[in-house]
């Protein structure tokens, strides 16, 4: 399965000048764990809920919430193309220690996938395989049983 099938909505994006406070609000409003940072139509970074929590935990004054995300974002984030397999995306996430992965073809930003998306895809695939396995056993029995029940 290709990662393009896991993208269910447009990505939540912000500008580099967005404050950490506004970014946190956007995470809540969009119900996502990461925001893609776009400037001039290009992906320039990513910021996650963990990045924001870490910045607040490290600042006792509380002023960092009013600073822009460009000082806290991961620049030039790892990304995959829409035709990348789910298995390859999982390998990249595991190898790089990340939980969110933008999906980009050239300069076209398609979306973002999370480790949760990969887990659900794996569970869905396992369930489909189990149904297929059971069908091999149950369908012949159903087809050969008498119509009158018995």
Secondary structure, DSSP 8 states (H G I E B T S, - for coil): -BGGGG--S---EE-TT-BHHHHHHHHHHHT-SEEEEEETTEEEEEEEHHHHHHHHHT-SSSGGGGSBGGGTSEES--EE-TT-BHHHHHHHHHHHT-SEEEEEETTEEEEEEEHHHHHHHHHHHHHHHHHHHHHHHHHHHHHHS-TT--
